[in-house]
Amino acid sequence: DKPFSVYEQYKGWIWVVLALLFLQTWLIGLLLLSRGRRIKTEKELRRSEALFQELFDEAPVGYVEYDREGRISNTNRTALQLLGHASPQDLLGRYIWDLSLDPDTARGQVLAKLKGEPPPGRNFELTYRRKDGTTFPALSEDRLVRDEQNAIRGMRCTIQNISERKRTEEECRVIAELGRVIGATLDLNEVYEGLSQQLGKLIPYDRFMLSLKNASGDEFTVAYVAGMDNPGRRPGVSYPVQGAATGQTMKTRRGILVQPADPEEIREQYPNLYKTFQLGLRSTLSVPLISRDEVIGALSFRSMKLQAYSEQDLRLAERIGMQIAGAIANARLFTNLVRAEQSLRESQKELETAQQIAHLGSWKWRIKTDRLEFSDEMYRIVGIDRDRFRGGLGQLLEEIVHPDDRPALERSILAARQGVKTGPAEYRILQPDRSVHWVWMEAGELIPDEHGAPDTLSGIVLDITERKLLAETHRMLQERLRQAEKMEALGTLAGGVAHDLNNVLGIVVGYSEMLVEKLDGASPFHRDLTRIMDAGGRAAAIVQDLLTLARRGIQTRNPVNLNET
């Protein structure tokens, strides 16, 4: 009975002690749970910070931040790559204007903006200087950074390399100028001179040579030279295809690059080019000129600098060669025609007319009988068989001339019937496959009969389809340039929106997760918070899509061993 009495005597204290022990255990568990949640939250915060830093470093544009004195205080990896630096320490503490091509002018502009006047700029162009001294054009945008009292404490700016866009703009401009030069004249010397000047703006050279294939096919003749002189390759000199780089382009119908470190490497394969390299030239780029599926010549660029040309230069030269070959062939035909006129001026009129239209389509219209006579070249241009063409003007208008151009041609025909000669004009014609070609037509002298009435009208037709295609190519390049500019602007906007939205989502998702963990599963708020978290996840996927658009590609992640980096 005594133990029972002790229990009865101290049972109140025993329950108090047990309650205290239970409370202590509960408090310890609560502290451990709170500490675990805090650790988890800290981990999530560090992960979010790491993700933000990764997005910041991998942004499609460079980012630089500097203080009121113009000293760089922060930068991302993209900016380091654009400026040719390996570590942020190379830039931190330096003045922002030291990165500009014109530091003095840039210093005045930066300090003025840091004072609040003029206001920061949006989408302005300037030139930056890399660590190795090279430069690149950039599209930049800056914004002031203010403290809580709205005082200016620095500025942020973005840097976007627009070298490729500038190159495309220059290509468009040069190609447009080539089209203008070629379209303005058929004189070969003017065409060659304009061609060498414009091509030099895209592909620098110390010597430029245009060679045309001879009728025999086993020799080239130098038609034009610009730059450095080579006594063995002056205009008018013919040289064999065998052993020449231009001969290789004729065989393969593709451009080639020859840039040996030692000229002895090409002595056996290109003995003619080896002699040229002995003059001090070290790089050669040659592309064929192909017109109507036939190699008519070659363009050659030579430089005294080793490895002066890249594959990009080669592809550009090939595109230009394809576009101008037809125009050069037409100009060559026209030049031959002019020479024929000069040499045969005293010959009979019929022979003079035949020589005048050599290699061009010629036609003759018997006005009284309304019959047309075509040369062989004319049949080829209009794409109709000699046996199928009945010679009537009506058949020409109905089967060959484009419906939209028929009224203009009918007016010219009516004028000819009345004895009035019209000037040259351009018309569209339909080929048997219904493709559209362009021709330039000019009528010759109107020959009257014995009574003075219009009797015969002859003329020539020149196929200018390739010239029109060159103009269309220029238009398409301009359209592509405009689309590229739109995509650049859209990518920059998407990247900025993604960063801002990601910051908001981090708060929403983080706090939602914390609240879900604190609430019991039966709480009425548990399902609502879960929906918030799901919506945050979907929004994060949208942010990832925006970042993919901003980078112009899909991000890939791979494990990295930090001990090996």
C-alpha positions as MATLAB code, in Angstrom:
seq = 'DKPFSVYEQYKGWIWVVLALLFLQTWLIGLLLLSRGRRIKTEKELRRSEALFQELFDEAPVGYVEYDREGRISNTNRTALQLLGHASPQDLLGRYIWDLSLDPDTARGQVLAKLKGEPPPGRNFELTYRRKDGTTFPALSEDRLVRDEQNAIRGMRCTIQNISERKRTEEECRVIAELGRVIGATLDLNEVYEGLSQQLGKLIPYDRFMLSLKNASGDEFTVAYVAGMDNPGRRPGVSYPVQGAATGQTMKTRRGILVQPADPEEIREQYPNLYKTFQLGLRSTLSVPLISRDEVIGALSFRSMKLQAYSEQDLRLAERIGMQIAGAIANARLFTNLVRAEQSLRESQKELETAQQIAHLGSWKWRIKTDRLEFSDEMYRIVGIDRDRFRGGLGQLLEEIVHPDDRPALERSILAARQGVKTGPAEYRILQPDRSVHWVWMEAGELIPDEHGAPDTLSGIVLDITERKLLAETHRMLQERLRQAEKMEALGTLAGGVAHDLNNVLGIVVGYSEMLVEKLDGASPFHRDLTRIMDAGGRAAAIVQDLLTLARRGIQTRNPVNLNET';
ca = [
       0.000    0.000    0.000;
       2.878    2.448    0.570;
       3.876    2.842   -3.118;
       0.290    3.570   -3.875;
       0.285    6.204   -1.233;
       3.427    7.832   -2.701;
       1.831    7.895   -6.135;
      -1.296    9.392   -4.713;
       0.811   11.917   -2.877;
       2.874   13.009   -5.935;
       0.630   12.185   -8.896;
      -0.060   15.886   -9.579;
       3.633   16.616   -9.892;
       4.134   13.544  -12.004;
       1.534   14.763  -14.507;
       3.091   18.216  -14.524;
       6.503   16.695  -15.286;
       5.038   14.520  -18.015;
       3.283   17.548  -19.531;
       6.493   19.530  -19.430;
       8.365   16.678  -21.087;
       5.692   16.437  -23.767;
       5.785   20.217  -24.323;
       9.579   20.134  -24.522;
       9.453   17.297  -27.052;
       6.823   19.144  -29.085;
       8.850   22.361  -29.076;
      12.001   20.511  -30.100;
      10.102   18.834  -32.958;
       8.646   22.167  -34.024;
      12.099   23.788  -34.016;
      13.560   20.912  -36.041;
      10.691   21.153  -38.532;
      11.122   24.921  -38.809;
      14.868   24.510  -39.280;
      14.278   21.889  -42.015;
      11.899   24.190  -43.810;
      14.340   27.063  -43.518;
      17.133   24.929  -44.943;
      14.884   23.819  -47.806;
      13.863   27.412  -48.491;
      17.514   28.496  -48.487;
      18.328   25.720  -50.951;
      15.484   26.777  -53.234;
      16.638   30.380  -52.968;
      20.191   29.403  -53.905;
      18.870   27.316  -56.789;
      16.769   30.247  -58.009;
      19.757   32.554  -57.701;
      21.892   30.082  -59.672;
      19.180   29.803  -62.326;
      18.902   33.577  -62.551;
      22.681   33.907  -62.858;
      22.691   31.284  -65.604;
      19.915   33.068  -67.482;
      21.737   36.360  -66.938;
      25.039   34.995  -68.281;
      23.447   33.172  -71.230;
      21.258   36.100  -72.338;
      21.381   36.714  -76.118;
      22.705   40.256  -75.532;
      25.603   41.547  -73.483;
      24.822   43.310  -70.207;
      27.054   45.914  -68.518;
      26.301   47.957  -65.392;
      28.404   50.939  -64.240;
      28.309   53.462  -61.386;
      27.995   57.269  -61.345;
      31.667   57.640  -62.251;
      31.317   55.356  -65.268;
      33.211   52.427  -63.726;
      31.958   48.957  -64.656;
      30.431   47.162  -61.659;
      28.753   44.141  -63.258;
      28.686   42.263  -66.556;
      27.439   38.984  -67.979;
      29.240   36.240  -69.882;
      27.785   37.311  -73.242;
      29.331   40.767  -72.872;
      32.697   39.206  -72.006;
      32.555   37.039  -75.128;
      31.560   39.969  -77.354;
      34.404   42.111  -75.994;
      36.980   39.272  -76.108;
      37.625   38.954  -72.358;
      37.882   35.735  -70.359;
      37.065   36.938  -66.852;
      34.778   39.623  -65.351;
      37.846   40.897  -63.481;
      39.183   42.144  -66.829;
      36.341   44.666  -66.990;
      35.282   45.387  -63.401;
      36.526   48.807  -62.304;
      37.329   49.991  -65.849;
      35.594   52.980  -67.387;
      32.816   52.065  -69.789;
      34.066   54.476  -72.428;
      37.398   52.608  -72.624;
      35.478   49.912  -74.546;
      34.409   52.397  -77.233;
      36.216   53.059  -80.501;
      36.130   56.790  -79.639;
      36.705   57.007  -75.837;
      36.727   60.804  -75.645;
      33.352   61.236  -77.316;
      31.872   58.280  -75.417;
      33.084   59.698  -72.073;
      31.263   62.971  -72.608;
      28.066   61.190  -73.652;
      28.111   58.773  -70.689;
      28.774   61.463  -68.075;
      26.017   63.624  -69.544;
      23.528   60.749  -69.305;
      24.587   60.019  -65.712;
      23.649   63.607  -64.893;
      20.198   63.031  -66.347;
      20.660   64.968  -69.573;
      20.229   63.918  -72.252;
      17.989   60.964  -71.289;
      19.281   57.417  -71.917;
      18.993   56.166  -75.485;
      17.008   53.314  -76.920;
      18.376   51.187  -79.790;
      21.309   53.360  -80.850;
      24.303   52.088  -82.817;
      27.954   52.449  -81.808;
      31.252   50.659  -82.322;
      32.988   48.684  -79.550;
      36.630   47.666  -79.370;
      37.593   44.124  -78.348;
      40.555   43.183  -76.178;
      42.626   42.256  -79.258;
      41.985   45.667  -80.841;
      39.383   44.544  -83.391;
      36.047   46.331  -83.495;
      32.424   45.387  -84.082;
      29.187   47.363  -84.589;
      26.587   46.996  -81.869;
      23.012   47.943  -81.124;
      22.852   49.282  -77.572;
      20.244   50.461  -75.086;
      20.867   52.043  -71.667;
      18.752   52.814  -68.619;
      19.456   54.810  -65.464;
      19.665   53.035  -62.084;
      18.212   55.027  -59.158;
      18.240   54.497  -55.387;
      15.310   54.701  -52.981;
      15.509   58.509  -52.992;
      15.301   58.486  -56.828;
      18.891   59.684  -57.101;
      20.966   58.384  -60.017;
      23.482   55.783  -58.844;
      24.537   54.361  -62.199;
      23.370   52.973  -65.512;
      22.689   49.642  -67.169;
      23.255   49.027  -70.878;
      22.835   46.129  -73.304;
      25.165   45.259  -76.189;
      23.959   43.352  -79.246;
      26.446   42.449  -81.983;
      24.986   43.455  -85.372;
      28.022   42.602  -87.508;
      26.078   39.999  -89.495;
      23.214   42.403  -90.060;
      25.626   45.090  -91.241;
      27.270   42.592  -93.579;
      23.879   41.643  -94.987;
      23.016   45.315  -95.451;
      26.296   45.891  -97.263;
      25.702   42.821  -99.455;
      22.242   44.106 -100.337;
      23.587   47.548 -101.120;
      26.448   46.231 -103.258;
      24.197   43.767 -105.115;
      21.735   46.592 -105.753;
      24.556   48.753 -107.077;
      25.751   45.867 -109.254;
      22.255   45.590 -110.675;
      22.209   49.318 -111.358;
      25.636   49.280 -113.033;
      24.831   46.247 -115.174;
      21.358   47.496 -116.035;
      22.576   50.963 -116.969;
      24.929   49.897 -119.727;
      25.886   47.045 -122.004;
      29.393   48.408 -122.473;
      31.805   45.756 -121.240;
      34.451   48.165 -119.946;
      31.895   50.042 -117.861;
      30.451   46.773 -116.569;
      33.905   45.430 -115.596;
      34.961   48.682 -113.938;
      31.783   48.942 -111.880;
      31.988   45.243 -111.027;
      35.542   45.451 -109.634;
      34.740   48.530 -107.552;
      31.633   47.055 -105.943;
      33.100   43.587 -105.327;
      36.106   45.125 -103.590;
      33.753   46.470 -100.916;
      32.635   42.947 -100.016;
      35.728   40.852 -100.773;
      38.983   42.842 -100.373;
      41.728   42.024 -102.851;
      45.172   43.109 -103.979;
      44.480   41.853 -107.496;
      41.187   41.178 -109.263;
      40.997   39.391 -112.620;
      38.074   38.500 -114.866;
      38.810   35.845 -117.471;
      36.550   34.680 -120.305;
      36.685   31.261 -121.906;
      37.682   31.155 -125.555;
      35.568   29.444 -128.178;
      38.003   26.503 -128.267;
      37.286   25.809 -124.592;
      40.913   25.023 -123.705;
      42.056   28.604 -123.058;
      41.017   31.671 -121.072;
      41.572   35.272 -122.098;
      42.122   37.963 -119.483;
      39.302   40.448 -120.030;
      39.879   42.804 -117.108;
      42.394   43.358 -114.310;
      42.349   45.663 -111.279;
      45.028   46.158 -108.641;
      48.462   44.557 -108.613;
      50.110   44.007 -112.001;
      51.216   40.614 -113.293;
      53.115   40.855 -116.604;
      51.996   37.365 -117.612;
      48.307   38.050 -116.986;
      47.464   41.395 -118.515;
      44.209   42.143 -120.407;
      44.131   40.405 -123.782;
      46.594   37.669 -122.760;
      45.379   34.093 -123.274;
      46.521   31.224 -121.080;
      45.766   27.487 -121.029;
      43.110   26.003 -118.811;
      45.446   23.181 -117.759;
      47.444   24.077 -114.643;
      45.361   27.150 -113.775;
      43.037   27.653 -110.801;
      40.434   29.125 -113.138;
      40.653   25.924 -115.180;
      39.763   23.942 -112.080;
      36.673   26.104 -111.534;
      35.625   25.465 -115.140;
      35.894   21.695 -114.704;
      34.163   21.464 -111.333;
      31.779   24.401 -111.940;
      32.462   25.389 -108.338;
      34.614   27.978 -106.598;
      37.957   27.081 -105.013;
      40.233   28.506 -102.310;
      44.011   28.150 -102.669;
      45.880   29.478  -99.612;
      48.991   27.330  -99.001;
      51.391   28.174  -96.184;
      54.236   27.372  -98.598;
      53.832   28.114 -102.348;
      55.864   24.987 -103.097;
      52.782   22.956 -102.069;
      50.944   23.994 -105.264;
      53.856   23.974 -107.678;
      52.840   20.739 -109.395;
      49.050   21.086 -109.221;
      48.854   24.761 -110.249;
      52.110   25.705 -111.999;
      50.600   28.888 -113.460;
      49.319   30.001 -110.050;
      52.687   29.163 -108.526;
      54.274   31.817 -110.738;
      51.715   34.326 -109.499;
      52.494   33.469 -105.869;
      56.162   34.168 -106.534;
      55.142   37.830 -106.956;
      54.082   37.974 -103.301;
      50.449   36.868 -103.449;
      49.433   34.281 -100.855;
      45.681   33.701 -101.198;
      43.464   33.004 -104.207;
      39.700   32.766 -104.503;
      38.233   31.785 -107.898;
      34.592   31.239 -108.882;
      33.064   30.309 -112.257;
      30.751   32.474 -114.359;
      27.915   30.271 -115.595;
      25.326   31.538 -118.057;
      22.650   29.319 -119.588;
      24.276   26.292 -117.984;
      27.614   26.986 -119.646;
      30.842   28.223 -118.049;
      31.750   31.453 -119.832;
      34.591   32.599 -117.569;
      35.828   33.064 -114.016;
      36.337   35.706 -111.331;
      39.629   35.595 -109.420;
      40.483   37.443 -106.203;
      44.112   37.507 -105.073;
      45.553   38.798 -101.772;
      49.049   39.208 -100.391;
      47.729   38.159  -96.972;
      47.831   34.472  -96.026;
      44.411   32.907  -95.298;
      42.754   36.118  -96.456;
      39.531   34.426  -97.590;
      36.993   32.241  -95.820;
      34.319   29.809  -96.936;
      31.800   32.603  -96.368;
      33.678   34.778  -98.885;
      33.698   31.865 -101.321;
      29.922   31.302 -101.060;
      29.290   35.033 -101.463;
      31.505   35.209 -104.553;
      29.718   32.184 -106.050;
      26.306   33.811 -105.523;
      27.448   37.040 -107.121;
      29.059   35.137 -109.990;
      25.780   33.317 -110.709;
      23.852   36.597 -110.699;
      26.163   38.593 -112.940;
      27.212   35.887 -115.414;
      24.155   36.375 -117.618;
      24.597   40.140 -117.620;
      28.271   39.780 -118.578;
      27.328   37.371 -121.354;
      24.746   39.835 -122.671;
      27.203   42.718 -122.408;
      29.765   40.600 -124.223;
      27.235   39.866 -126.943;
      26.394   43.536 -127.187;
      30.072   44.469 -127.419;
      30.565   41.934 -130.193;
      27.567   43.434 -131.941;
      28.983   46.968 -131.753;
      32.320   45.757 -133.097;
      30.551   43.989 -135.932;
      28.704   47.187 -136.825;
      31.928   49.182 -136.913;
      33.783   46.670 -139.073;
      30.921   46.086 -141.543;
      29.574   49.631 -141.906;
      30.350   49.657 -145.672;
      28.861   46.214 -146.334;
      25.478   45.561 -147.812;
      22.524   46.513 -145.617;
      21.261   42.949 -145.323;
      24.708   41.691 -144.248;
      25.061   44.649 -141.865;
      21.683   43.776 -140.283;
      22.652   40.111 -139.958;
      25.948   41.009 -138.227;
      24.189   43.548 -136.038;
      21.893   40.894 -134.601;
      24.573   38.199 -134.180;
      23.867   36.072 -131.098;
      20.623   37.991 -130.492;
      17.106   37.155 -131.521;
      16.073   38.909 -134.739;
      12.672   39.260 -136.341;
      11.226   40.693 -139.494;
       7.597   41.695 -139.948;
       6.049   41.803 -143.415;
       3.413   44.400 -142.689;
       1.266   43.945 -145.781;
       0.966   40.176 -145.391;
       1.125   40.306 -141.587;
       3.812   37.592 -141.512;
       6.699   37.256 -139.024;
      10.112   35.755 -139.709;
      12.330   34.659 -136.798;
      16.039   33.862 -136.557;
      17.160   30.671 -134.815;
      18.039   32.610 -131.676;
      14.609   34.239 -131.700;
      12.931   30.838 -131.740;
      15.030   29.822 -128.746;
      14.184   32.980 -126.811;
      10.425   32.660 -127.316;
      10.598   28.876 -126.761;
       8.592   27.831 -129.814;
       9.394   25.264 -132.509;
       9.980   26.529 -136.025;
       7.605   23.888 -137.452;
       4.784   24.811 -135.085;
       4.958   28.561 -135.610;
       2.760   29.607 -138.543;
       4.235   33.102 -138.713;
       1.079   35.022 -137.892;
       1.087   38.077 -135.649;
      -2.089   36.858 -133.975;
      -0.414   33.610 -132.902;
       2.462   35.609 -131.425;
       0.098   37.738 -129.346;
      -2.063   34.820 -128.276;
       0.561   32.157 -127.429;
       3.766   34.010 -126.586;
       3.168   37.526 -125.293;
       2.022   37.844 -121.673;
      -1.654   38.914 -121.483;
      -0.816   42.018 -119.420;
       1.728   43.209 -122.030;
      -0.381   42.581 -125.116;
      -2.056   46.029 -125.117;
       1.344   47.793 -125.162;
       2.614   45.611 -128.003;
      -0.632   46.097 -129.942;
      -0.196   49.857 -129.681;
       3.337   49.536 -131.097;
       2.004   47.388 -133.948;
      -0.697   49.960 -134.721;
       1.908   52.732 -134.763;
       4.101   50.708 -137.166;
       1.157   50.195 -139.532;
       0.804   53.982 -139.587;
       4.493   54.440 -140.378;
       5.547   55.557 -136.879;
       8.625   53.928 -135.331;
       8.453   53.297 -131.574;
      11.351   53.148 -129.133;
      12.751   50.077 -127.376;
      10.550   48.417 -124.751;
      10.482   45.496 -122.321;
       7.876   42.731 -122.556;
       7.062   39.500 -120.773;
       6.738   36.329 -122.816;
       5.364   32.894 -121.918;
       7.457   29.780 -122.444;
       5.862   26.428 -123.361;
       6.042   25.419 -119.666;
       4.136   28.669 -118.889;
       7.128   30.217 -117.126;
       7.564   33.965 -117.642;
      10.686   35.452 -119.286;
      11.575   39.084 -119.877;
      12.834   40.416 -123.216;
      14.089   43.772 -124.398;
      12.945   44.562 -127.934;
      13.933   47.344 -130.300;
      12.734   47.867 -133.843;
      15.112   48.828 -136.615;
      14.445   50.945 -139.681;
      10.957   50.898 -141.150;
      11.324   50.081 -144.862;
       8.596   51.467 -147.166;
       7.451   49.995 -150.460;
       7.683   51.713 -153.852;
       4.678   53.863 -152.979;
       6.073   54.997 -149.619;
       3.694   52.819 -147.559;
       5.115   50.812 -144.597;
       6.295   47.466 -145.920;
       8.887   45.764 -143.680;
       9.979   46.266 -140.088;
      12.855   44.346 -138.509;
      14.378   44.396 -135.072;
      16.203   42.568 -132.316;
      15.200   40.933 -129.041;
      17.491   40.528 -126.025;
      16.688   38.078 -123.202;
      16.929   40.091 -119.953;
      15.405   37.452 -117.650;
      18.591   37.041 -115.608;
      18.828   40.798 -115.099;
      15.256   40.803 -113.780;
      16.072   37.859 -111.500;
      18.976   39.876 -110.077;
      16.595   42.704 -109.213;
      14.176   40.219 -107.613;
      17.015   38.679 -105.606;
      17.879   42.131 -104.274;
      14.272   42.674 -103.251;
      14.133   39.317 -101.470;
      17.372   40.052  -99.598;
      15.921   43.345  -98.401;
      12.798   41.519  -97.201;
      14.913   38.969  -95.360;
      16.858   41.791  -93.740;
      13.646   43.394  -92.514;
      12.453   40.052  -91.111;
      15.818   39.535  -89.365;
      15.527   42.951  -87.706;
      12.018   42.091  -86.481;
      13.217   38.778  -85.014;
      16.116   40.524  -83.274;
      13.739   42.997  -81.649;
      11.307   40.206  -80.698;
      14.099   38.127  -79.128;
      15.318   41.076  -77.029;
      11.773   41.817  -75.842;
      11.100   38.152  -75.020;
      14.312   37.891  -72.978;
      13.451   40.979  -70.919;
       9.883   39.827  -70.264;
      11.098   36.343  -69.276;
      13.555   37.716  -66.696;
      10.947   40.000  -65.113;
       8.282   37.270  -65.062;
      10.713   34.752  -63.584;
      11.331   37.045  -60.605;
       7.591   37.258  -59.886;
       7.088   33.497  -60.301;
       9.896   32.757  -57.839;
       7.992   34.584  -55.095;
       4.579   33.094  -55.967;
       5.757   29.483  -56.252;
       8.143   29.690  -53.275;
       5.610   31.040  -50.808;
       2.933   28.666  -52.118;
       5.173   25.690  -51.405;
       5.897   26.960  -47.903;
       2.191   27.406  -47.141;
       1.296   23.947  -48.494;
       3.872   22.350  -46.248;
       2.535   24.193  -43.210;
      -1.159   23.370  -43.830;
      -2.848   20.110  -43.128;
      -4.018   18.128  -46.159;
      -7.617   18.542  -45.044;
      -7.356   22.329  -44.913;
      -9.766   24.084  -47.342;
      -6.828   26.204  -48.505;
      -4.627   23.240  -49.388;
      -6.300   22.601  -52.777;
      -6.248   26.322  -53.707;
      -2.552   26.614  -52.923;
      -1.852   23.470  -54.931;
      -3.604   25.034  -57.929;
      -1.494   28.162  -57.482;
       1.649   26.012  -57.525;
       0.482   24.180  -60.670;
      -0.287   27.474  -62.370;
       3.173   28.722  -61.366;
       4.710   25.637  -62.959;
       2.850   26.251  -66.204;
       3.936   29.892  -66.129;
       7.547   28.760  -65.612;
       7.219   26.628  -68.783;
       6.035   29.719  -70.639;
       9.079   31.615  -69.305;
      11.318   28.819  -70.612;
       9.675   29.119  -74.051;
      10.329   32.867  -74.018;
      13.972   32.282  -73.099;
      14.267   29.714  -75.896;
      12.937   32.339  -78.316;
      15.348   34.936  -76.955;
      18.329   32.548  -77.416;
      17.058   31.466  -80.887;
      17.545   27.872  -79.912;
      16.696   25.163  -77.426;
      18.786   25.115  -74.241;
      20.604   21.879  -73.481;
      22.066   20.899  -70.113;
      24.965   18.514  -69.585;
      26.725   17.382  -66.402;
      30.057   19.090  -65.745;
      32.816   17.878  -63.466;
      34.000   21.032  -61.708;
      37.319   19.367  -60.880;
      38.133   19.174  -64.610;
      37.239   22.779  -65.514;
];
